[in-house]
Amino acid sequence: MKNSIVKGYQLLWLALASLATMQLSCAQTKSKGPASPPGYDLSKPQKYNMPDVLQEISGIAFNKGDNKMVYAEQDEEGKIFRLPLGTKNESATKFAGKGDYEDIAISQGWAILLKSNGHLYTFPLSETQKPEAANVQKLENMLPKGEYEGMFANQATGDLYVLCKDCKTDRGKKQASGYIFSLQKNGTVKPKGTFVVDASQIDKLSGKKKGAFHPSALAMNLQTNEWYIVSSVNKALIVTDAKWKIKNVYHLSSNIFNQPEGIAFDKDNNLYISNEGSETQQGNILRFDYKKP
């Protein structure tokens, strides 16, 4: 009788242990997911440290995907910076007064700068050869009141996309609203449409509680027609299809991404993510080479 009881306890213990192992395995499977988008390895960047003036680097852009020269801005001065990638030989062009500037785009010969309040500034890219840009246009009231950090311009179509970081229409919802404009030949823009990124599946796809969705940068992967959206607050890279439906979410490790604020692709489909610096780190641009899956 005693042996039977002992055997029963042993069987019960084995069953419980097996159940715990299965639950742990399921939990790990659920939360793990792919670590990087197809073709990239987010754990192995090539790092380009920025000069001190770009410690607060925010947005980045290339002209026609040419990675020999990177254009950037930082969120304190109304200046556009240009420097050969891999050097600290920056030059600056003033286009406006001090303010909170969050992103930059280049399309069809125009430089476009986004201020956090939604104001847009446009001027010919050729003006970046000068200390101060002429013919700067300040476009106000194009966007609803809110906070904006992400912008992308399509060189081929002239379409300009701006994504809300914190807008009234999105509060209380797991979503981010976006606005599409058509860049005109004179540097102005005309409204073309709207879109919404439904972020309700981010926690499920990432396996982590990411909180409210506050995107800080976006760019289109022209090879796959997918949108890559960086959320610095959520420490996440979100990939959507062409119609803004989220396909996957990738965690951005704090050990690599100090404060991701900008994103761009070059003509060879290499991925670049810029990070603001801190007391212990320089501002930088991280490059992830594309390798066909």
Salt bridges, closest charged atoms under 4 A:
GLU77 OE1 - LYS79 NZ 3.22
GLU127 OE2 - LYS130 NZ 3.05
GLU140 OE1 - HIS119 NE2 3.59
GLU147 OE2 - LYS165 NZ 3.69
GLU149 OE2 - LYS165 NZ 2.90
ASP159 OD1 - LYS192 NZ 2.89
ASP166 OD1 - ARG171 NE 3.28
ASP203 OD2 - LYS174 NZ 3.17
GLU226 OE2 - LYS247 NZ 2.59
ASP289 OD1 - ARG287 NE 2.50
